[in-house]
Each structure stands twice: as C-alpha cells, then as structure tokens.
Amino acid sequence: MEELELRKKNEEFIQRIKQQDPTFFDELKKGQTPEFFVLSCSDSRVSPSVITQMPLGHMFVHRNIANQVVTEDESFSASLYYALKHLKVKKIVIKGHTDCGGVKAAWLENDEQELQGWISRVRTSLPDKSMTIEPVSLDELTKLNVLKQVERLMEHPIYKEYGTDIEVLGCLFHVESGELERVFPLEN
C-alpha cells in the first residue's frame, strides 16, 4: 500500500466516523477511559480492535511477538502499570491466535540470530519437547501459550500490586474462521 493509499484510507475513515458521530474526535481528544488492557501478538492479521469491532478509546493495547508476558520487558511492564494505575481498566485480555509464527518458530527451534532473544522466551511458554509423548498441534501450542501468559500475568509484580481485583481473560483468535475463543477462564 502506497503512502497516497494510506492517506486516502485515513480520509475515508475520518469521513465515516464524522458521518456516524460529528463530535467523535472532539470527545476522543478529551482523553481515554478504555475498559480493556489487551496483550496481543504483533501479527498483522489479528488486530484486537479490528477483530472485535471496538471503536477507538475502548482498548489499551500492547503487542509483541507471540503475546508474551515478560517481567523484564520494560515496555510491557510500563503498559500494564499505566493501564491498571492510571486508566483503571476493568479487564485484562491476553489474546493469542492460531497459526502464530512466534510459537511456530519457538517449537521448530528457529535459529535466526536476530530472533533468538525473544524466541527463547517464547520457548519457555511451551511444553518440553522431550517430555511430550503425543504429537502436539500448532493450534494446541498457541492455546497453551495463552494459558501460560495468563499464569505469568498473575505472577507479574505490577499485576500483584495493582490488578488482583481485575478480571483476566485468555482468548484465542482463530485466523481460519475469525472466531474469538475464550480459553481462560473456561465457561461453565
């Protein structure tokens, strides 16, 4: 997509929003009060606000490869802190997806030097290959990854200090169907 096309799409967006609500941008500039803090994968196919059709201002989003909760990641920690302490979000969503390249790279032991630091973190979220008896599908691995990130979030020092009363949801977006499946907590 060329720069001209980006500007054209942006102009169409502005016109559509103003047509629906002429005061939308005036309200938007007053600040944000998102209900959700979302940790999502960086994959271009899984934009949280697009797949949920959430308008601007409803989600505070942090994205990284394979939606990892890493205590040492200053960017994630700062986002989590800001969401909890200042934005007072009501829910935290950890959203993974099927066909995740980060999970696949970790499982298949990608050896590209530039990716190793991050992929090695993703690898710690997956089962130990030497301990798995049955073959595990990539889709099952992506679900296990989401569950591991929920577990890590609940152990994160910032969550423990500011977020223990905040509901946590683990979701898996199915790129093959568009479905957003809740994997934590399981529905009764």
BELLIN-V561945 format. One record per residue. N is the residue number from 1. RES is the residue in three letters. PHI is phi in degrees with one decimal (NA if undefined). PSI is psi in whole degrees, -180 to 180 (999 if undefined). OMEGA is omega as a letter, one per 30 degrees, with the letter a starting at -180 (999 if undefined). Layout:
# BELLIN-V561945
N|RES|PHI|PSI|OMEGA / N|RES|PHI|PSI|OMEGA
This chain:
# BELLIN-V561945
1|MET|NA|126|a / 2|GLU|-75.7|161|l / 3|GLU|-57.9|-40|l / 4|LEU|-60.2|-41|l / 5|GLU|-66.5|-39|l / 6|LEU|-60.4|-46|l / 7|ARG|-63.6|-40|a / 8|LYS|-63.3|-46|l / 9|LYS|-62.7|-38|l / 10|ASN|-64.6|-42|l / 11|GLU|-63.1|-41|l / 12|GLU|-62.3|-41|l / 13|PHE|-60.2|-48|a / 14|ILE|-59.3|-47|a / 15|GLN|-63.1|-42|l / 16|ARG|-63.1|-44|a / 17|ILE|-65.2|-46|a / 18|LYS|-64.5|-32|l / 19|GLN|-67.4|-40|l / 20|GLN|-74.0|-39|a / 21|ASP|-152.1|99|a / 22|PRO|-59.7|-21|a / 23|THR|-99.0|6|a / 24|PHE|-53.8|-51|a / 25|PHE|-71.1|-31|l / 26|ASP|-62.8|-41|l / 27|GLU|-70.1|-40|a / 28|LEU|-61.3|-38|a / 29|LYS|-72.3|-12|l / 30|LYS|-74.2|-15|l / 31|GLY|132.3|178|a / 32|GLN|-119.4|144|l / 33|THR|-138.6|65|a / 34|PRO|-67.4|146|l / 35|GLU|-81.2|-31|a / 36|PHE|-116.0|140|l / 37|PHE|-105.2|124|a / 38|VAL|-119.1|127|l / 39|LEU|-102.8|120|a / 40|SER|-134.5|161|l / 41|CYS|-70.5|155|l / 42|SER|-75.2|-11|a / 43|ASP|-47.9|132|a / 44|SER|-67.7|-12|a / 45|ARG|-90.7|-2|a / 46|VAL|-128.8|34|a / 47|SER|-57.5|119|a / 48|PRO|-56.0|-45|a / 49|SER|-70.9|-30|l / 50|VAL|-72.1|-48|a / 51|ILE|-72.4|-17|l / 52|THR|-106.6|-2|a / 53|GLN|53.9|39|l / 54|MET|-83.7|133|l / 55|PRO|-70.9|164|l / 56|LEU|-54.5|143|l / 57|GLY|94.0|-5|a / 58|HIS|-99.7|-17|a / 59|MET|-132.6|131|l / 60|PHE|-101.3|116|a / 61|VAL|-116.3|135|l / 62|HIS|-120.2|133|a / 63|ARG|-128.2|141|l / 64|ASN|-153.0|169|a / 65|ILE|-63.0|124|l / 66|ALA|65.9|26|l / 67|ASN|40.9|61|a / 68|GLN|-92.8|138|l / 69|VAL|-95.5|111|a / 70|VAL|-126.9|114|a / 71|THR|-55.9|-37|a / 72|GLU|-77.8|-8|l / 73|ASP|-79.9|102|a / 74|GLU|-61.3|-34|a / 75|SER|-65.8|-47|l / 76|PHE|-62.7|-47|a / 77|SER|-60.0|-42|l / 78|ALA|-65.5|-41|l / 79|SER|-63.7|-45|l / 80|LEU|-61.7|-47|l / 81|TYR|-59.5|-49|a / 82|TYR|-61.4|-42|l / 83|ALA|-62.0|-43|a / 84|LEU|-79.0|-49|a / 85|LYS|-78.3|-43|a / 86|HIS|-102.7|-40|a / 87|LEU|-86.4|-19|l / 88|LYS|55.5|48|l / 89|VAL|-59.6|154|a / 90|LYS|-98.4|-21|a / 91|LYS|-144.0|148|l / 92|ILE|-115.5|131|l / 93|VAL|-119.4|125|l / 94|ILE|-100.8|116|a / 95|LYS|-120.9|111|l / 96|GLY|-99.9|-172|l / 97|HIS|-156.3|156|l / 98|THR|-68.3|159|l / 99|ASP|58.6|39|a / 100|CYS|-78.6|119|a / 101|GLY|-64.8|-34|l / 102|GLY|-66.7|-43|l / 103|VAL|-66.3|-43|l / 104|LYS|-61.2|-45|l / 105|ALA|-62.0|-40|l / 106|ALA|-67.0|-44|a / 107|TRP|-68.7|-38|a / 108|LEU|-89.6|8|l / 109|GLU|58.7|51|l / 110|ASN|-51.4|138|a / 111|ASP|-115.5|18|l / 112|GLU|-67.4|122|a / 113|GLN|-54.1|-43|a / 114|GLU|-66.0|-20|a / 115|LEU|-99.6|-13|a / 116|GLN|-58.7|-41|a / 117|GLY|-57.3|-46|a / 118|TRP|-79.5|-44|a / 119|ILE|-60.4|-35|l / 120|SER|-63.9|-32|l / 121|ARG|-68.6|-43|l / 122|VAL|-60.9|-42|a / 123|ARG|-56.1|-35|a / 124|THR|-70.4|-11|l / 125|SER|-89.0|-9|a / 126|LEU|-106.0|160|l / 127|PRO|-61.8|154|l / 128|ASP|-71.7|118|a / 129|LYS|-55.8|-37|a / 130|SER|-69.7|-16|a / 131|MET|-101.0|-8|a / 132|THR|-86.1|126|a / 133|ILE|-88.8|-49|l / 134|GLU|-90.0|149|l / 135|PRO|-61.5|143|l / 136|VAL|-114.4|129|a / 137|SER|-76.7|158|l / 138|LEU|-59.6|-39|l / 139|ASP|-63.5|-40|l / 140|GLU|-66.1|-39|l / 141|LEU|-62.9|-40|l / 142|THR|-65.8|-36|l / 143|LYS|-67.7|-44|l / 144|LEU|-61.3|-37|l / 145|ASN|-62.3|-45|l / 146|VAL|-59.2|-47|a / 147|LEU|-61.7|-38|l / 148|LYS|-66.5|-37|l / 149|GLN|-70.5|-34|l / 150|VAL|-61.0|-46|l / 151|GLU|-59.0|-45|a / 152|ARG|-66.1|-38|l / 153|LEU|-59.9|-45|a / 154|MET|-67.3|-16|l / 155|GLU|-100.0|-6|a / 156|HIS|-67.2|132|a / 157|PRO|-55.9|-37|a / 158|ILE|-70.2|-42|l / 159|TYR|-62.1|-44|a / 160|LYS|-63.0|-32|a / 161|GLU|-84.5|-37|a / 162|TYR|-119.7|-9|a / 163|GLY|-127.6|8|a / 164|THR|-63.0|-19|l / 165|ASP|-94.0|6|a / 166|ILE|-96.0|131|l / 167|GLU|-66.4|136|l / 168|VAL|-114.7|131|l / 169|LEU|-120.3|138|l / 170|GLY|-109.9|126|a / 171|CYS|-130.3|152|l / 172|LEU|-125.3|119|l / 173|PHE|-87.5|127|l / 174|HIS|-93.6|105|a / 175|VAL|-63.8|-24|a / 176|GLU|-79.0|-17|a / 177|SER|-131.7|-19|a / 178|GLY|89.1|-5|a / 179|GLU|-70.8|140|l / 180|LEU|-107.5|107|a / 181|GLU|-96.5|130|l / 182|ARG|-82.8|126|l / 183|VAL|-113.0|-12|l / 184|PHE|-154.1|135|f / 185|PRO|-69.1|155|l / 186|LEU|-67.1|142|l / 187|GLU|-75.4|146|l / 188|ASN|-81.7|999|999
